[in-house]
Amino acid sequence: MTGPAYPAARIAAMKVQPHFARHHAALHDQKPVAAEPDTETIEAIVGVAFWSSLRREEGYTPTVSIAYLRPDETDRPLTFEHPLPFAPDTLTKLGPAVERPGIHLGVWPYNGELCIWGTTRSIPTYCFVLEVLAPGLLVIKNRRGDEASKFVNLAVLQGDEIKVLNQDAAKLPDCPGLVTSLLGFDSPSSAGTVNILIQLAVSMRAHKRGGSLLVVPAGTNEWRESMLHPIPYPVVPAFSELADLMKDAVAEQHQRRWQEQLRRAVEAVAGLTAVDGATIITDTYELLAFGAKIGRRQRHARVEQVVLTEPVEGVEPATLAPTQLGGTRHLSAAQFVHDQRDSVALVASQDGHFTVFAWSPCADAVHAHRVETLLL
C-alpha cells in the first residue's frame, strides 16, 4: 500500500481475519468458497479504500465494492487485459463504472502486489468484501450462503472509529428473529430465504425521512387499542401484495421477475413510513394502515425504561428512559411494544439510526436493539 498509513486498518484486520480463518477451516472441502485473506491483505485493502473515499472525481465521492478473489473463483468475470494498480487514484477513476449495486471490483495479488483484475457480479461463500459508502465510511462483509443469501456485515469503520459486530449478540435472550437474521446467524438452511423485514428496514433507512413500522399479529385488532382515532389512512381491504408474493417465495425467490416484483412491493410499503405517523403491517405482511398516531393503551402503565443494546463488541447493555433514545417516534414505539407485547416496532431516524423494539420476557421490559451497523 502506498500513501499515509490508516491505523484503523490494522486494528480492523486483526479483528476480522479470525472470522475468515475459522469459516475457511470449517468449509475447506466445500465449493465454491473464496480464498482466505490474511491480515496484511485485509489491512492493505482497507487502507487504500479509506484514502480513495476521501477523494472526489468530477464532484463525486467514489462508492465502490471491492472483493478479494481470483477471476476463476467467479462466474462470467469481466477481466482487464492488464491488471490495474490497486491504488486510491485507480479506485476513484473506476468508481462511476461500478457504483451500481451488485458489481464488485476484483482484487488479487500479481507479482507480490495487489491489483484490480476486473469486475464481477458473482461472489462465492465467505469472500472478503469491502464497501466504500461515503467519505471515511467503510463496511467489511461477506456472504454466508449462496448467491440468493444476503451479505453479513462484520465491521464498520468511520474515520478512526471501528465497530466490530458481536457474533454472540444473537445468543442474547429474546433476540428478535429480525436481529438474528441481520447478524447472519440464522440456520444455514434458511440462508437463502427472503427476509421481508430486513428489506423493509433497508428501504426505510434509504428514504432518509425517518419512519415507524409496526408488525402486529395477523387475525386480531388489538393493535387498534393503542391508536388514536380516527386513523388517518386505514387500508381496506388490507393490501396483500407482499403476503401474496411470500406465498411463492420458496419456489420463485431465484426468479428475476419475482425478485423485481418483491422489490417494488417492498419500496411501496416502506415509502409509506415516510408519512408522519406509524405504518402497520401484520406478521404475514399485509398492510393495514399508515400515518397512524400511537397512544397509550387504556389501563396500561406508561413505559418508564427500556433496555438498550447494540450488537457491537465492547458495547454493554444499558437501562434508560425511552426519551433518551430519541424523539417522539422512539417514545411512541417503546410505548406500543410495552402495551402490545406480541408486536415488534421498527424505527428509522433521519440521522441514519435504526432501532428494533421488542418485548423481552427475560428482562420484563421493552428491549431496544440498535441495528444501523447491520443495515449499511
Buried (B, 14 or more C-beta within 10 A) or exposed (E): BEEEEBEBBBBBBEBBBEBBBEBBEEEEEEEBBBBBBEBEBBBBBBBBBBBBBEBEBEEEBBBBBBBBBBBEBBEEBBEEEEBBBBBBBBBBBBBBEBBEEEBBBBBBBEEEEBBBBBBBBBBBBBBBBBBBBEBBBBBBBBBBBEEEBBBBBBBBBBEEEBBBBBBEBBEBEEBBBBBBBBBBBBEEEEBBBBBBBBBBBBBBBEBEBBBBBBBBEBEEEEBBBBBEEEBBEBBEEBBBBBBEBBEEBEEBBEEEEBBEBBEEBBBBBBBBBBBBBBBBBBBBBBBBBBBBBBBBBEEEEEBEBBBBBBBBBEBEEEEEEBEEBBEEBBBBBBBBBBBBEBBBBBBBBEEEBBBBBBBBEEBEBBBBBBBBBBBB
